[in-house]
């Protein structure tokens, strides 16, 4: 996927002039009329024989943070928001004679929350205002680059900074501890690409009703709540695809969006892969798509079938009944992603887990084995994906029945509110007793 850079700024700061200067073409019309540019304009910036997508955007409007849809400004602002979302680097352009006001402060804060690389540029330096420097320090901004897009002054310095930031961005992705990998899994024509488009609120992938449209894995990098995600759309599962190939693919990712066509329901390959996903310690979001196409009677039948086939996972697996095409229930998927963000670094204390054992015993004591009590000493979490908890006890802990082990497992799942990921409890003898 090509790197993307957007030029952002208020009206008549020279965005289109800079766009033409960097692309070395006159594809973007320049004009002194305020708000002349309304749509995104794409061009190619060549750096080290590589093509970088460059976007010329509409002017930032003062009602940028208004979301009233029955307004032409909403559509213009939306185009700019999409460009920001797509971009790796933002070229934030300001006139040399424009004073930075509170709106700028709010907008720059908005950009920083998007985790983008921002290069601040002061254009039209022939009209330089010395008080602007004070404003930059006041708002704690990075050192700006002073240019004249029209006269091509300091453009080489700007290009050097773009190169440096492109390189640094790639390194930061590689070493980013918050990097979370998500992939879509499902049979052909279940709506994987449509779902990704709905999640991104923009058509970014090719969609077709003919099975097998996606013939290679397509990766998209997005930021969500200060976490960097790699979202991958995979080719559909069919009869010819090897199970080992799918399992190798699944093993790379943290979150699996497993999509089922509501009209078809769960089939044998789905049940096999769901089991493997949990055993690999992955976070599963099971999605039943095209829910809007079913009548009430059919919905009831499908839910009963799912409850029956997923009986062994019902204590912790949540289902998402959605319509990717019509954005129905899409927010529930984000809720599950947010829960994974919480869970991936969660470590429960020994005290907390040991107290839960005592609570479970109080509610339902284990059976006495050969006139001797089974005693629990403490519990400790040793892993996160999957969640592994060791429960230490006396020698008789090995005699716990399968039913009681299942009771403790379900008790911990409920009390710790574990969802969509496997919890494994290991019972060990405390060697010091």
C-alpha positions in Angstrom: 0.0 0.0 0.0 1.3 3.5 -0.9 2.1 6.1 1.7 -0.4 8.9 1.8 0.2 12.6 2.6 -2.5 15.3 2.9 -2.2 19.1 2.7 -4.4 20.6 5.3 -5.2 24.3 6.0 -7.6 27.2 6.0 -8.8 28.9 2.9 -6.2 30.7 0.6 -3.1 29.5 2.5 -1.7 28.1 -0.7 -2.6 24.4 -0.4 -3.3 23.9 -4.2 -0.1 25.9 -5.1 1.9 23.6 -2.8 0.2 20.5 -4.2 1.1 21.6 -7.8 4.7 22.4 -6.7 5.2 19.0 -5.0 3.6 17.0 -7.8 5.3 19.1 -10.5 1.9 19.4 -12.3 -0.9 21.9 -12.5 -3.7 19.5 -11.8 -5.1 21.4 -8.9 -6.6 24.7 -9.8 -5.5 27.7 -7.8 -7.8 30.6 -7.1 -8.1 33.6 -4.7 -11.8 32.8 -4.2 -12.3 31.6 -0.6 -13.3 27.9 -0.3 -12.7 27.3 -4.0 -11.5 23.7 -3.5 -14.3 21.4 -2.2 -13.2 17.8 -2.9 -10.1 15.7 -2.4 -7.6 15.9 -5.2 -5.1 13.1 -5.6 -1.6 13.4 -7.1 1.7 11.7 -7.0 4.8 12.9 -5.1 7.9 11.1 -6.2 10.5 10.4 -3.5 13.5 8.2 -4.2 11.8 6.7 -7.2 8.8 5.8 -5.1 5.3 7.1 -5.7 3.6 8.8 -2.6 0.0 9.7 -2.8 -0.5 13.4 -2.1 -4.0 14.8 -1.4 -5.1 18.4 -1.8 -8.0 19.0 0.5 -10.8 21.6 0.9 -10.3 24.5 3.3 -10.8 23.8 7.0 -14.1 25.5 7.9 -14.9 27.1 11.3 -17.8 24.6 11.7 -15.4 21.7 11.1 -16.5 20.1 14.4 -20.2 20.4 13.5 -21.9 17.2 12.4 -25.2 18.6 11.0 -25.6 16.4 7.9 -28.2 18.7 6.1 -25.4 21.1 5.3 -23.0 21.5 2.3 -20.3 22.3 4.8 -20.7 18.8 6.4 -19.9 17.1 3.1 -16.9 19.4 2.6 -15.6 18.7 6.1 -16.2 15.0 5.7 -13.9 14.9 2.7 -11.1 16.5 4.8 -11.7 14.1 7.7 -11.4 11.2 5.3 -8.1 12.5 3.9 -6.8 12.9 7.5 -7.8 9.4 8.3 -6.1 8.0 5.2 -2.9 9.9 5.7 0.4 8.9 7.3 1.7 12.5 7.2 -0.2 15.8 7.5 1.3 18.9 5.9 -0.4 21.6 8.0 -0.2 24.9 6.1 -0.5 28.4 7.6 -0.1 31.8 6.0 2.8 33.9 7.3 0.4 36.7 8.0 -2.4 34.7 9.8 -2.5 34.8 13.6 -3.1 31.4 15.2 -6.4 31.6 17.1 -8.3 29.2 19.5 -9.8 27.3 16.5 -6.3 26.4 15.3 -5.5 25.2 18.8 -8.6 23.0 18.9 -7.9 21.6 15.4 -4.2 20.9 16.1 -5.3 19.0 19.2 -7.7 17.0 17.0 -4.9 16.1 14.6 -2.6 15.0 17.4 -5.2 12.7 18.8 -5.2 11.0 15.4 -1.5 10.0 15.9 -0.4 11.4 12.6 3.0 12.8 11.7 2.4 16.5 11.4 4.8 18.9 9.5 3.9 22.5 10.3 4.5 24.8 7.3 4.4 28.6 7.1 3.7 29.6 3.5 4.1 33.0 1.7 7.2 34.0 3.7 7.4 37.2 1.5 4.6 38.4 3.8 6.3 37.2 6.9 4.8 38.2 10.3 7.3 37.9 13.2 4.5 37.5 15.8 3.6 34.2 14.3 6.7 32.6 15.8 5.4 33.6 19.3 2.1 31.9 18.5 3.9 28.6 17.6 5.8 28.5 20.9 2.6 29.5 22.7 0.7 26.5 21.3 3.7 24.2 21.8 4.0 23.2 18.2 7.0 21.6 16.4 9.5 23.8 14.6 7.8 25.0 11.4 9.3 25.1 7.9 9.1 28.5 6.2 8.4 28.3 2.5 7.0 30.0 -0.5 5.1 27.5 -2.6 4.7 30.0 -5.4 8.4 30.9 -5.7 9.6 27.4 -4.7 11.6 28.7 -1.7 12.7 26.1 0.9 10.8 23.3 -1.0 14.0 21.1 -0.8 14.0 21.4 3.0 10.3 20.5 3.1 11.0 17.4 0.9 13.9 16.4 3.2 11.5 16.5 6.2 8.9 14.5 4.4 11.5 11.8 3.6 12.7 11.8 7.2 9.1 11.4 8.6 8.2 8.7 6.1 11.3 6.7 7.3 10.6 7.3 11.0 6.9 6.4 10.5 7.8 3.0 9.1 10.2 2.4 12.1 7.5 3.4 14.6 5.0 1.0 13.1 7.6 -1.8 13.3 8.4 -1.2 16.9 5.0 0.0 18.1 4.1 -1.9 21.2 0.5 -0.9 20.8 0.3 -2.4 17.3 -2.8 -4.7 17.1 -3.4 -7.0 14.1 -6.9 -7.7 13.0 -8.1 -9.9 10.1 -11.4 -10.9 8.6 -12.0 -14.6 8.1 -15.0 -16.2 6.4 -16.3 -18.1 3.4 -16.6 -16.3 0.1 -19.3 -13.7 -0.3 -20.1 -13.3 3.4 -19.4 -9.6 3.3 -15.8 -9.3 4.6 -14.8 -6.3 2.4 -18.2 -4.6 3.0 -17.7 -4.9 6.8 -14.2 -3.3 6.5 -15.7 -0.5 4.5 -18.4 0.0 7.1 -15.9 0.0 9.9 -13.8 2.7 8.1 -17.0 4.6 7.1 -15.6 4.8 3.6 -15.4 2.5 0.6 -11.7 1.5 0.5 -11.9 -2.0 -1.0 -13.3 -3.5 -4.1 -16.8 -5.0 -3.4 -18.5 -7.3 -5.8 -21.4 -9.8 -5.4 -19.5 -12.4 -7.4 -17.6 -14.8 -5.0 -13.8 -14.5 -4.8 -13.5 -10.8 -5.5 -10.6 -10.5 -2.9 -7.8 -12.6 -4.3 -5.0 -11.4 -2.1 -4.7 -10.1 1.5 -5.3 -6.4 1.6 -3.9 -4.5 4.6 -5.1 -1.2 6.0 -3.4 0.8 8.8 -5.8 2.7 11.0 -5.6 4.5 14.4 -8.3 4.0 17.0 -8.2 5.4 20.5 -4.4 5.9 20.4 -3.9 2.3 19.2 -2.4 1.4 15.8 -4.3 -1.4 14.0 -3.4 -3.4 11.0 -6.7 -4.4 9.5 -6.4 -7.2 6.9 -9.1 -8.4 4.5 -8.4 -12.0 3.5 -9.5 -14.2 0.6 -12.6 -16.3 1.2 -12.5 -19.8 2.6 -13.5 -22.4 0.0 -13.4 -26.2 -0.4 -9.9 -26.0 -2.0 -8.2 -23.9 0.6 -6.0 -25.9 3.0 -6.7 -25.8 6.7 -3.0 -25.4 7.6 -2.8 -22.3 5.4 -5.7 -20.7 7.3 -4.3 -21.6 10.7 -0.9 -20.1 9.8 -2.8 -16.9 8.8 -4.8 -16.8 12.0 -1.7 -17.3 14.2 -0.3 -13.9 13.0 -3.2 -11.9 14.2 -4.5 -10.7 17.7 -8.1 -10.3 16.8 -10.1 -12.5 14.4 -13.3 -11.0 12.9 -15.0 -14.3 11.9 -17.9 -13.5 9.6 -20.9 -15.8 9.0 -23.6 -15.4 6.4 -26.9 -15.4 8.4 -28.7 -17.2 5.5 -26.2 -20.1 5.7 -25.3 -20.3 9.4 -22.4 -22.3 10.9 -21.0 -25.2 8.8 -18.3 -27.8 9.7 -15.3 -25.7 8.6 -16.5 -22.8 10.7 -16.8 -24.9 13.9 -13.3 -26.4 13.3 -11.7 -23.0 12.8 -13.5 -21.4 15.8 -12.1 -24.2 18.0 -8.6 -23.6 16.6 -8.8 -19.9 17.1 -9.5 -20.3 20.8 -6.8 -22.9 21.2 -4.3 -20.5 19.6 -5.3 -17.9 22.3 -6.8 -15.5 19.8 -9.5 -13.0 20.5 -12.6 -14.0 18.4 -15.3 -11.6 17.4 -18.0 -13.8 15.8 -20.2 -11.8 13.4 -23.4 -12.9 11.8 -23.8 -10.7 8.8 -26.8 -10.0 6.5 -29.1 -10.2 9.5 -31.4 -7.6 7.9 -32.4 -10.2 5.2 -34.0 -12.6 7.6 -37.6 -12.5 8.9 -38.4 -12.9 12.6 -39.1 -16.7 12.3 -35.8 -17.3 10.4 -33.9 -15.2 13.0 -35.2 -17.3 15.8 -34.3 -20.6 14.1 -30.7 -19.3 13.4 -30.2 -18.2 17.0 -31.4 -21.6 18.3 -29.0 -23.3 15.9 -26.1 -21.1 17.0 -26.8 -21.7 20.6 -26.8 -25.5 20.0 -23.6 -25.6 17.9 -21.7 -23.1 20.2 -22.9 -24.6 23.4 -19.4 -25.2 24.8 -18.5 -21.5 24.2 -21.7 -19.9 25.3 -20.3 -18.7 28.8 -17.8 -16.3 27.2 -18.5 -16.0 23.4 -20.6 -13.0 22.4 -22.3 -12.9 19.0 -22.7 -9.8 16.8 -25.8 -9.8 14.6 -25.2 -7.1 12.0 -25.8 -5.7 8.5 -22.4 -4.5 7.2 -24.2 -3.0 4.2 -26.6 -0.9 6.2 -24.3 -0.3 9.2 -26.7 -2.1 11.6 -25.1 -3.0 15.0 -21.6 -2.0 13.7 -20.9 -0.2 17.0 -21.0 -3.5 18.9 -17.9 -4.6 17.1 -16.0 -1.6 18.2 -17.2 -2.4 21.8 -15.5 -5.8 21.5 -12.4 -4.2 20.1 -12.2 -1.8 23.0 -12.7 -4.7 25.4 -9.7 -6.5 23.8 -7.6 -3.3 24.3 -8.5 -3.4 28.0 -7.9 -7.2 28.2 -4.6 -7.4 26.4 -2.6 -5.8 29.2 -4.8 -7.0 32.1 -3.1 -8.8 35.0 -5.3 -9.8 37.9 -3.6 -9.9 41.3 -3.0 -13.0 43.3 -5.1 -11.6 46.0 -8.0 -11.0 43.6 -7.9 -14.5 42.1 -7.4 -16.2 45.5 -10.4 -14.3 46.9 -12.4 -15.6 43.9 -11.5 -19.2 44.8 -12.6 -18.7 48.3 -15.9 -17.2 47.1 -16.4 -20.2 44.7 -15.8 -22.7 47.5 -18.1 -20.9 49.8 -20.9 -21.0 47.2 -20.2 -24.7 46.2 -17.6 -26.7 48.3 -15.7 -29.5 46.5 -16.4 -33.1 47.4 -14.4 -34.7 50.1 -12.1 -37.4 48.7 -11.4 -40.4 50.9 -12.3 -38.5 54.1 -9.8 -35.8 53.2 -10.6 -32.3 52.1 -9.3 -30.8 48.9 -7.7 -27.5 49.9 -6.9 -24.5 47.6 -3.9 -22.3 48.5 -3.8 -19.5 46.0 -4.3 -18.6 42.3 -2.0 -16.8 39.9 -2.3 -15.5 36.4 0.7 -16.6 34.2 -0.4 -15.6 30.7 -2.7 -13.3 28.8 -3.3 -14.8 25.3 -4.8 -17.2 26.1 -5.6 -16.3 29.7 -3.9 -18.9 31.9 -4.5 -19.1 35.6 -2.8 -21.6 37.9 -4.6 -22.7 41.1 -2.4 -24.2 43.7 -3.7 -26.7 46.3 -2.8 -29.7 48.4 -2.1 -33.1 46.9 -5.8 -34.0 46.7 -6.4 -31.2 44.1 -5.5 -33.8 41.4 -8.7 -35.6 42.4 -11.0 -32.7 41.5 -13.9 -33.9 39.3 -14.4 -32.7 35.8 -17.7 -31.1 36.8 -16.1 -29.1 39.6 -13.3 -27.9 37.3 -15.9 -26.8 34.8 -17.8 -25.0 37.7 -14.6 -23.1 38.7 -13.9 -22.3 35.0 -17.4 -20.8 34.5 -17.2 -19.0 37.9 -14.0 -17.3 36.9 -15.3 -16.4 33.4 -18.3 -14.8 34.9 -16.6 -12.9 37.8 -13.7 -11.7 35.7 -16.1 -10.8 32.8 -13.9 -12.7 30.3 -15.3 -12.5 26.7 -14.3 -13.9 23.4 -11.0 -15.4 24.5 -10.1 -18.7 26.0 -9.5 -19.0 29.8 -7.5 -22.0 30.8 -7.2 -23.0 34.5 -4.3 -25.3 35.5 -4.5 -27.1 38.8 -1.1 -27.8 40.5 0.1 -29.2 43.9 1.8 -26.6 46.1 5.2 -28.2 46.6 5.8 -26.3 49.8 2.8 -27.9 51.7 
